Amino acid sequence: MKHKKSELLLWEVIGTPFLIVVGLTLEFAYKTLNQNFIIGLFSVVNNSIWENLKVGFFSIIIFSLIENLSLKGSADNFFTAKALEVIFMSILLTTSYLLFKYNLMNNIIINHNILFVAICILSQMLSFRILILNRNYAYLNLLSFLFLMICTLIFFAFTINPPSNWLFEASKRLNNILKF
């Protein structure tokens, strides 16, 4: 059964505040919940680029589980839409992180949380556009599902044992800018 555009739009609209609330919660959950190991797998452990990507990724994954169950797996290109949403959000989150890190946004009155809200809205819009495509890309959908599963495992693995690399190191300078 193919879903109507209005139903898919409703789900993506509902998903936007969900992503925002869950994402902002995941940003502070690890510290707030006494550095719980399980919570740390899904939330920001330190203020590195890699850890900040988890906020967007897991908020999308959690909502996608709910959305896919509600749509009963019948939305064409569902996993393709979600995989591209993850990639798009990751690019935007990384860009905004680096803009704050290198003080390129200090003169602009913008909070990183407001930027996160805008990124969530744009990401959901992209997801909707892919969901309403008239053509079904079954192989791409399968590859996208595998991509999301592999990304989940990589996030878990690198949270437990992060490589010694600038991508995984917290930025004290950024902490001062964002006042954490």
HUFEN-V585641 format. One record per pair of residues at least 6 apart in sequence whose ideal C-beta (glycine too) atoms are under 8 Angstrom apart, sorted by the first residue. I is the first residue (numbers start at 1). J is the second residue. Records with the same first field share a line. If there is no record, write none. Layout:
I = J  J
This chain:
1 = 74
2 = 74  76
3 = 71  74  75
5 = 132
7 = 71
8 = 71  75  128  131  132
9 = 128
11 = 67  70  71
12 = 124  125  127  128  131
13 = 124
15 = 63  67  124  127
16 = 120  121  124
18 = 59  62  63  66
19 = 56  59  60  63  120  123  124
20 = 116  117  120
22 = 58  59  62  63
23 = 55  56  59  116  120
24 = 55  113  116
25 = 43
26 = 42  43  44  54  55  58  59
27 = 43  44  52  55
28 = 43  44
29 = 39  42  43  44
30 = 36  39  40  43  44  45
33 = 39
40 = 159
41 = 155  156  159  160
42 = 54  58
43 = 54  55  58
44 = 51  52  54  55
45 = 51  159
46 = 169  170
47 = 170  171  174  175  178  180
48 = 162  167  168  169  170  171
49 = 94  97  98  167  168
50 = 158  162  167  168
51 = 159  168  170
52 = 93  97
53 = 90  93  94  155
54 = 155  159
55 = 93  116
56 = 86  89  90  93  119  120  123
57 = 86  89  90  151  152  155
58 = 155
59 = 120
60 = 82  85  86  89  123
61 = 82  86  148  152
64 = 78  82  148
67 = 78
68 = 75  78
71 = 78
75 = 81  131
76 = 131  133  136  141
77 = 130  131  133  136  137  140  141
78 = 131  141
79 = 141  142  144  145  148
80 = 130  137  140  141  144
81 = 126  127  128  130  131
82 = 127  144  148
83 = 144  145  147  148
84 = 126  127  130  144
85 = 123  124  126  127  130
86 = 148  151
88 = 122  123  126
89 = 119  120  123
92 = 119  122  123
93 = 116  119
96 = 105  112  115  116  119
97 = 174
98 = 104
99 = 105
100 = 112  174  177  178
101 = 171  173  174  177
103 = 177
106 = 177
112 = 178
158 = 168
162 = 168
